[in-house]
Amino acid sequence: MNQESLMTIVIPAYNEAHRLPETLRRVTAFVETCREPLDVLVVDNNSHDATREIAERFAAEHPALRVVGQPVQGKGAAVRKGVFEAAGRYVFICDADLAMPIEELPRFFPAALGGEYDIAIGSREAPGSHRYHEPWYRHVMGRVFNFLVRALAVPRIQDTQCGFKAFRREVAREIFGVQRIDGFTFDVEILAIAQRWDYKILEVGIPWYYGEEGSIRPAQDSIRMLRDVLRIRRAIRSGVYDR
């Protein structure tokens, strides 16, 4: 790219061959028509299908797109890899299912949020948000988990698990340099560290469309995630995240 990218869109991808072509078609079309300079980074998280091949085919046709691999399994590991590979002034974590349409990305541009910021997270609870097609039981499960997260590790944040988050690159690299959880609960850990270090976190209301469950197993993963939250609480109390 001829000028510095405002934002690198990091897409962690694990066995996403079934939807990656449509995702990358939409993302690259948005990037190529956006007034702001953007780039895209797909992190292949040790996929066993054609994810890597599909991403590399798109990269060959779109100069703003790159592909890297992360053999360590887990979304947290994939995002951490993307953060340290990102070239933009901001790093935007984007789920491959595009539950938030990529066309809503300008909500996270500094101009839309009053200027430069540290962290802005997509929220399904903040003003301006709207959930579409979500089963009631999944909503209840999410709210119960968030209640526990707020009580144990990350107070005041209404939605830690939405998969769309933006960080100023230097802030992201500082936080992810300390962050260690490789699985889904990495969101809770990075926000706990950010609060511990007094970074300002903005919650941005977004439209969010419920889709297939993907690699998440609600019962098993909920137990594992609760254990991780307790581990994060112990780390906070023992000073592991202190500067």
C-alpha contacts under 8 A as a table, 3 or more apart, distances in Angstrom:
res1	aa1	res2	aa2	distance
1	M	4	E	7.21
1	M	5	S	7.65
1	M	63	P	7.56
1	M	64	A	6.84
3	Q	37	P	7.29
4	E	37	P	7.15
4	E	87	A	7.88
4	E	88	G	6.62
4	E	89	R	7.64
5	S	8	T	6.84
5	S	36	E	7.86
5	S	37	P	4.86
5	S	38	L	4.94
5	S	39	D	6.34
5	S	87	A	6.89
5	S	88	G	4.54
5	S	89	R	6.48
6	L	36	E	6.63
6	L	37	P	5.57
6	L	38	L	5.71
6	L	88	G	5.23
6	L	89	R	5.16
6	L	90	Y	6.15
7	M	37	P	7.31
7	M	38	L	5.17
7	M	39	D	6.59
7	M	87	A	7.84
7	M	88	G	4.45
7	M	89	R	5.63
7	M	90	Y	4.49
7	M	91	V	5.59
7	M	92	F	6.61
8	T	38	L	5.95
8	T	39	D	4.88
8	T	40	V	5.46
8	T	41	L	6.78
8	T	86	A	5.85
8	T	87	A	6.35
8	T	88	G	4.76
8	T	89	R	7.58
8	T	90	Y	6.29
8	T	91	V	4.99
8	T	92	F	5.98
9	I	38	L	7.45
9	I	39	D	6.19
9	I	40	V	4.65
9	I	41	L	6.02
9	I	91	V	6.27
9	I	92	F	4.82
9	I	93	I	6.13
9	I	94	C	6.45
10	V	40	V	6.08
10	V	41	L	4.83
10	V	42	V	5.96
10	V	43	V	7.22
10	V	79	V	7.29
10	V	82	G	5.96
10	V	83	V	7.64
10	V	86	A	7.56
10	V	91	V	6.92
10	V	92	F	5.87
10	V	93	I	4.97
10	V	94	C	5.86
11	I	40	V	7.62
11	I	41	L	6.19
11	I	42	V	4.80
11	I	43	V	6.09
11	I	79	V	7.87
11	I	82	G	8.00
11	I	93	I	6.33
11	I	94	C	5.14
11	I	95	D	5.91
11	I	96	A	5.94
12	P	42	V	6.05
12	P	43	V	4.83
12	P	44	D	6.44
12	P	45	N	6.77
12	P	75	K	6.66
12	P	78	A	5.63
12	P	79	V	6.09
12	P	82	G	7.74
12	P	93	I	7.93
12	P	94	C	7.44
12	P	95	D	6.68
12	P	96	A	6.86
13	A	16	E	5.80
13	A	42	V	6.80
13	A	43	V	5.84
13	A	44	D	5.07
13	A	45	N	5.74
13	A	47	S	7.55
13	A	51	T	7.29
13	A	78	A	7.87
13	A	96	A	6.48
14	Y	44	D	6.17
14	Y	45	N	5.04
14	Y	46	N	6.66
14	Y	47	S	4.98
14	Y	51	T	7.33
15	N	18	H	7.86
15	N	47	S	4.81
15	N	48	H	6.17
15	N	49	D	5.57
15	N	50	A	7.43
15	N	51	T	5.86
16	E	19	R	5.76
16	E	20	L	5.52
16	E	47	S	7.90
16	E	49	D	7.75
16	E	50	A	7.96
16	E	51	T	5.60
16	E	96	A	7.46
17	A	20	L	5.20
17	A	21	P	7.23
17	A	49	D	6.45
17	A	50	A	5.44
17	A	51	T	4.57
17	A	54	I	7.00
18	H	21	P	7.59
19	R	22	E	5.77
19	R	23	T	6.25
19	R	96	A	7.84
19	R	97	D	7.34
20	L	23	T	4.89
20	L	24	L	5.90
20	L	51	T	7.13
20	L	54	I	7.30
20	L	55	A	7.55
20	L	96	A	6.98
21	P	24	L	5.34
21	P	25	R	6.00
21	P	54	I	6.88
21	P	55	A	7.93
22	E	25	R	4.99
22	E	26	R	6.20
23	T	26	R	5.33
23	T	27	V	6.11
23	T	96	A	6.51
23	T	97	D	7.08
23	T	98	L	6.98
24	L	27	V	4.92
24	L	28	T	5.77
24	L	55	A	7.81
24	L	58	F	7.37
25	R	28	T	5.48
25	R	29	A	6.04
26	R	29	A	5.19
26	R	30	F	6.19
26	R	102	I	7.37
27	V	30	F	5.16
27	V	31	V	6.17
27	V	102	I	6.33
28	T	31	V	4.99
28	T	32	E	6.03
28	T	40	V	7.88
28	T	62	H	7.32
28	T	64	A	7.95
28	T	65	L	7.75
29	A	32	E	5.30
29	A	33	T	6.39
30	F	33	T	5.36
30	F	34	C	5.92
30	F	102	I	7.26
30	F	103	E	6.73
31	V	34	C	5.24
31	V	37	P	7.61
31	V	38	L	5.94
31	V	39	D	7.06
34	C	37	P	7.14
34	C	38	L	7.82
38	L	64	A	7.35
38	L	88	G	7.35
39	D	64	A	4.78
39	D	65	L	6.01
39	D	88	G	7.29
40	V	64	A	6.04
40	V	65	L	4.61
40	V	66	R	6.29
41	L	65	L	5.82
41	L	66	R	4.94
41	L	67	V	5.73
41	L	68	V	7.39
41	L	82	G	6.96
41	L	86	A	7.13
42	V	55	A	6.97
42	V	65	L	7.59
42	V	66	R	6.31
42	V	67	V	4.81
42	V	68	V	6.38
42	V	82	G	7.79
43	V	67	V	6.00
43	V	68	V	5.07
43	V	69	G	5.46
43	V	70	Q	6.52
43	V	78	A	6.07
43	V	79	V	7.59
43	V	81	K	7.41
43	V	82	G	6.31
44	D	47	S	6.25
44	D	51	T	6.94
44	D	52	R	6.01
44	D	67	V	7.23
44	D	68	V	6.24
44	D	69	G	4.73
44	D	70	Q	6.02
44	D	78	A	7.45
45	N	69	G	6.14
45	N	70	Q	4.90
45	N	71	P	5.94
45	N	72	V	7.02
45	N	73	Q	6.14
45	N	74	G	7.15
45	N	75	K	7.60
45	N	78	A	5.76
46	N	69	G	6.97
46	N	70	Q	6.14
46	N	71	P	4.82
46	N	72	V	7.08
46	N	73	Q	6.48
47	S	50	A	7.59
47	S	51	T	6.36
47	S	52	R	7.29
48	H	51	T	7.76
49	D	52	R	7.83
50	A	53	E	5.27
50	A	54	I	6.11
51	T	54	I	5.32
51	T	55	A	6.19
52	R	55	A	5.20
52	R	56	E	6.09
52	R	67	V	7.73
53	E	56	E	5.19
53	E	57	R	6.13
54	I	57	R	5.14
54	I	58	F	6.46
55	A	58	F	5.24
55	A	59	A	6.18
55	A	67	V	6.55
56	E	59	A	4.81
56	E	60	A	6.18
56	E	66	R	7.58
56	E	67	V	6.30
57	R	60	A	5.25
57	R	61	E	6.79
58	F	61	E	5.24
58	F	62	H	6.07
58	F	65	L	7.43
59	A	62	H	5.06
59	A	63	P	6.37
59	A	64	A	7.57
59	A	65	L	4.98
59	A	66	R	5.66
59	A	67	V	7.08
60	A	63	P	7.00
62	H	65	L	5.73
63	P	66	R	7.67
70	Q	73	Q	7.45
70	Q	77	A	7.27
70	Q	78	A	5.84
70	Q	81	K	6.63
72	V	77	A	6.23
72	V	78	A	7.54
73	Q	77	A	6.59
73	Q	78	A	7.49
73	Q	182	D	7.18
73	Q	183	G	7.94
74	G	77	A	5.32
74	G	78	A	6.34
74	G	182	D	5.01
74	G	183	G	4.64
74	G	184	F	7.14
75	K	78	A	5.01
75	K	79	V	6.11
75	K	182	D	6.22
75	K	183	G	5.32
75	K	184	F	5.85
75	K	186	F	7.81
76	G	79	V	5.23
76	G	80	R	6.08
76	G	181	I	6.19
76	G	182	D	4.13
76	G	183	G	5.03
76	G	184	F	6.19
76	G	185	T	7.52
76	G	186	F	5.15
76	G	187	D	7.77
77	A	80	R	5.10
77	A	81	K	6.28
77	A	181	I	7.50
77	A	182	D	4.60
77	A	183	G	7.15
78	A	81	K	5.21
78	A	82	G	6.35
78	A	182	D	7.89
79	V	82	G	4.95
79	V	83	V	6.16
79	V	93	I	7.28
80	R	83	V	5.16
80	R	84	F	6.62
80	R	176	F	6.02
81	K	84	F	5.52
81	K	85	E	6.34
82	G	85	E	5.04
82	G	86	A	5.86
83	V	86	A	5.31
83	V	91	V	6.65
83	V	169	R	7.47
83	V	172	A	6.62
83	V	173	R	6.36
83	V	176	F	7.57
84	F	173	R	6.35
86	A	91	V	6.63
86	A	169	R	7.79
88	G	91	V	6.35
88	G	169	R	7.06
89	R	168	R	6.13
89	R	169	R	5.47
90	Y	166	A	6.56
90	Y	167	F	5.46
90	Y	168	R	4.40
90	Y	169	R	4.89
91	V	166	A	5.45
91	V	167	F	5.22
91	V	168	R	6.32
91	V	169	R	5.68
91	V	172	A	7.42
92	F	164	F	6.99
92	F	165	K	5.56
92	F	166	A	4.22
92	F	167	F	6.54
93	I	163	G	6.85
93	I	164	F	5.29
93	I	165	K	5.12
93	I	166	A	6.27
94	C	98	L	7.11
94	C	163	G	6.26
94	C	164	F	5.07
94	C	165	K	7.20
95	D	98	L	5.72
95	D	99	A	7.27
95	D	163	G	5.62
95	D	164	F	6.66
97	D	211	G	7.65
98	L	101	P	5.33
98	L	102	I	6.48
99	A	208	W	5.33
99	A	209	Y	4.82
99	A	210	Y	6.37
99	A	211	G	7.06
100	M	104	E	6.95
100	M	164	F	7.63
100	M	206	I	6.93
100	M	207	P	5.95
100	M	208	W	4.87
100	M	209	Y	6.46
101	P	104	E	5.69
101	P	105	L	7.74
101	P	207	P	7.79
101	P	208	W	7.78
102	I	105	L	5.47
103	E	106	P	7.29
104	E	107	R	5.95
104	E	206	I	7.64
105	L	108	F	5.73
105	L	109	F	7.27
106	P	109	F	5.01
106	P	112	A	7.03
107	R	112	A	5.83
107	R	113	L	7.49
107	R	204	V	7.41
108	F	112	A	6.59
108	F	113	L	6.90
108	F	120	A	6.82
108	F	166	A	6.87
108	F	204	V	7.64
109	F	112	A	5.48
109	F	113	L	6.73
110	P	113	L	5.09
110	P	114	G	6.20
110	P	115	G	4.58
110	P	116	E	5.27
110	P	117	Y	6.83
111	A	114	G	5.67
111	A	115	G	5.36
111	A	116	E	7.94
112	A	115	G	7.41
113	L	116	E	7.78
113	L	117	Y	7.76
117	Y	120	A	7.43
117	Y	167	F	7.85
117	Y	168	R	6.81
117	Y	200	K	7.58
118	D	167	F	5.77
118	D	168	R	5.27
118	D	171	V	6.47
118	D	199	Y	6.36
118	D	200	K	6.06
118	D	201	I	6.84
119	I	165	K	7.50
119	I	166	A	5.72
119	I	167	F	4.52
119	I	168	R	6.52
119	I	171	V	7.93
119	I	199	Y	7.43
119	I	200	K	6.48
119	I	201	I	4.96
119	I	202	L	6.22
120	A	165	K	5.95
120	A	166	A	5.14
120	A	167	F	6.51
120	A	201	I	5.68
120	A	202	L	4.51
120	A	203	E	5.85
120	A	204	V	6.57
121	I	160	T	7.94
121	I	162	C	7.67
121	I	164	F	6.30
121	I	165	K	4.29
121	I	166	A	6.13
121	I	201	I	7.22
121	I	202	L	6.17
121	I	203	E	5.08
121	I	204	V	5.87
122	G	159	D	7.87
122	G	162	C	5.99
122	G	163	G	7.30
122	G	164	F	5.18
122	G	165	K	5.73
122	G	203	E	6.02
122	G	204	V	4.93
122	G	205	G	6.04
122	G	206	I	6.07
123	S	126	A	5.54
123	S	129	S	6.80
123	S	158	Q	7.31
123	S	159	D	5.42
123	S	160	T	7.71
123	S	162	C	6.17
123	S	203	E	5.79
123	S	204	V	5.52
123	S	205	G	4.90
123	S	206	I	6.04
124	R	129	S	5.26
124	R	130	H	6.34
124	R	131	R	6.57
124	R	159	D	6.55
124	R	162	C	7.18
124	R	205	G	6.03
124	R	206	I	6.17
124	R	207	P	7.27
124	R	208	W	6.79
125	E	129	S	6.07
125	E	130	H	7.81
125	E	158	Q	6.31
125	E	159	D	6.53
125	E	205	G	6.67
126	A	129	S	5.75
126	A	158	Q	7.44
126	A	203	E	6.37
126	A	204	V	6.32
126	A	205	G	4.62
126	A	206	I	7.90
127	P	204	V	7.70
127	P	205	G	5.40
128	G	204	V	7.83
128	G	205	G	4.70
128	G	206	I	6.29
128	G	207	P	7.78
129	S	204	V	7.88
129	S	205	G	4.10
129	S	206	I	4.36
129	S	207	P	5.24
129	S	208	W	7.52
130	H	205	G	7.70
130	H	206	I	6.44
130	H	207	P	4.69
130	H	208	W	6.14
131	R	134	E	6.60
131	R	207	P	6.10
131	R	208	W	5.00
131	R	209	Y	6.05
131	R	210	Y	7.38
132	Y	207	P	7.62
132	Y	208	W	6.12
132	Y	209	Y	4.71
132	Y	210	Y	6.05
133	H	209	Y	6.38
133	H	210	Y	5.51
133	H	211	G	7.89
134	E	138	R	6.80
134	E	139	H	6.75
134	E	209	Y	7.28
134	E	210	Y	5.05
134	E	211	G	7.90
135	P	138	R	5.48
135	P	139	H	6.54
136	W	139	H	5.10
136	W	140	V	6.26
137	Y	140	V	5.04
137	Y	141	M	6.13
138	R	141	M	5.04
138	R	142	G	6.13
139	H	142	G	5.15
139	H	143	R	6.22
140	V	143	R	5.16
140	V	144	V	6.15
141	M	144	V	5.25
141	M	145	F	6.22
142	G	145	F	5.17
142	G	146	N	6.12
143	R	146	N	5.01
143	R	147	F	6.08
144	V	147	F	5.09
144	V	148	L	6.45
145	F	148	L	5.19
145	F	149	V	6.21
145	F	226	L	7.89
146	N	149	V	4.85
146	N	150	R	6.07
146	N	158	Q	6.89
146	N	159	D	6.52
146	N	160	T	7.04
147	F	150	R	5.23
147	F	151	A	6.15
148	L	151	A	5.03
148	L	152	L	5.94
149	V	152	L	5.27
149	V	153	A	5.40
149	V	154	V	5.79
149	V	155	P	7.38
149	V	188	V	7.44
149	V	229	V	6.72
150	R	153	A	5.77
150	R	154	V	4.70
150	R	155	P	4.17
150	R	156	R	6.29
150	R	157	I	6.74
150	R	158	Q	7.77
151	A	154	V	7.13
151	A	155	P	6.28
152	L	155	P	7.62
152	L	229	V	7.21
152	L	230	L	7.17
152	L	233	R	6.02
153	A	188	V	7.57
153	A	192	A	6.26
153	A	229	V	6.79
153	A	230	L	7.93
153	A	232	I	6.67
153	A	233	R	5.29
153	A	236	I	7.72
154	V	157	I	6.44
154	V	188	V	7.01
154	V	191	L	6.79
154	V	192	A	5.37
154	V	195	Q	7.55
157	I	160	T	6.45
157	I	203	E	7.74
159	D	162	C	6.32
160	T	187	D	6.23
160	T	188	V	6.11
160	T	191	L	7.60
161	Q	185	T	7.94
161	Q	187	D	6.16
161	Q	188	V	7.42
162	C	165	K	7.76
167	F	171	V	6.42
167	F	172	A	5.51
168	R	171	V	5.33
168	R	172	A	6.16
169	R	172	A	5.05
169	R	173	R	6.21
170	E	173	R	5.28
170	E	174	E	6.24
171	V	174	E	5.19
171	V	175	I	6.22
172	A	175	I	5.26
172	A	176	F	5.91
173	R	176	F	5.17
173	R	177	G	5.78
174	E	177	G	5.23
174	E	178	V	7.03
175	I	178	V	5.54
175	I	179	Q	6.22
175	I	190	I	6.39
175	I	193	I	6.68
175	I	194	A	6.93
176	F	179	Q	4.72
176	F	180	R	7.71
176	F	190	I	7.06
178	V	241	Y	7.48
179	Q	186	F	7.50
179	Q	189	E	6.62
179	Q	190	I	6.30
179	Q	193	I	7.87
180	R	186	F	7.64
181	I	185	T	6.83
181	I	186	F	5.23
181	I	189	E	7.30
181	I	228	D	7.96
182	D	185	T	7.81
182	D	186	F	6.40
183	G	186	F	6.01
184	F	187	D	6.93
184	F	225	M	7.15
185	T	188	V	5.48
185	T	189	E	6.71
185	T	225	M	5.66
185	T	228	D	6.51
185	T	229	V	7.31
186	F	189	E	5.04
186	F	190	I	6.20
187	D	190	I	5.44
187	D	191	L	6.29
188	V	191	L	5.32
188	V	192	A	6.04
188	V	229	V	7.23
189	E	192	A	5.04
189	E	193	I	6.20
189	E	229	V	7.91
189	E	232	I	6.37
190	I	193	I	5.13
190	I	194	A	6.09
191	L	194	A	4.88
191	L	195	Q	6.13
192	A	195	Q	5.26
192	A	196	R	6.14
192	A	232	I	7.85
192	A	236	I	7.89
193	I	196	R	4.95
193	I	197	W	6.19
193	I	241	Y	6.06
194	A	197	W	5.15
194	A	198	D	6.16
194	A	199	Y	5.25
194	A	200	K	7.72
194	A	201	I	7.82
195	Q	198	D	4.92
195	Q	199	Y	5.86
195	Q	200	K	7.49
195	Q	201	I	7.89
196	R	199	Y	7.81
196	R	241	Y	7.10
196	R	242	D	7.02
197	W	242	D	7.49
197	W	243	R	7.27
213	E	216	I	5.79
213	E	217	R	7.55
216	I	221	D	6.70
217	R	220	Q	5.76
217	R	221	D	5.46
217	R	222	S	7.83
218	P	221	D	5.48
218	P	222	S	5.69
219	A	222	S	5.38
219	A	223	I	6.68
220	Q	223	I	5.50
220	Q	224	R	6.47
221	D	224	R	4.94
221	D	225	M	5.88
222	S	225	M	5.07
222	S	226	L	6.13
223	I	226	L	5.21
223	I	227	R	6.36
224	R	227	R	5.14
224	R	228	D	6.29
225	M	228	D	4.90
225	M	229	V	6.21
226	L	229	V	5.01
226	L	230	L	6.36
227	R	230	L	5.17
227	R	231	R	6.22
228	D	231	R	4.86
228	D	232	I	6.15
229	V	232	I	4.99
229	V	233	R	6.21
230	L	233	R	4.99
230	L	234	R	6.29
231	R	234	R	5.16
231	R	235	A	6.26
232	I	235	A	4.96
232	I	236	I	6.18
233	R	236	I	5.11
233	R	237	R	6.27
234	R	237	R	5.15
234	R	238	S	6.06
235	A	238	S	5.17
235	A	239	G	6.13
235	A	240	V	5.04
235	A	241	Y	6.71
236	I	239	G	5.36
236	I	240	V	6.11
236	I	241	Y	6.06
236	I	242	D	7.86
237	R	240	V	7.77
239	G	242	D	5.13
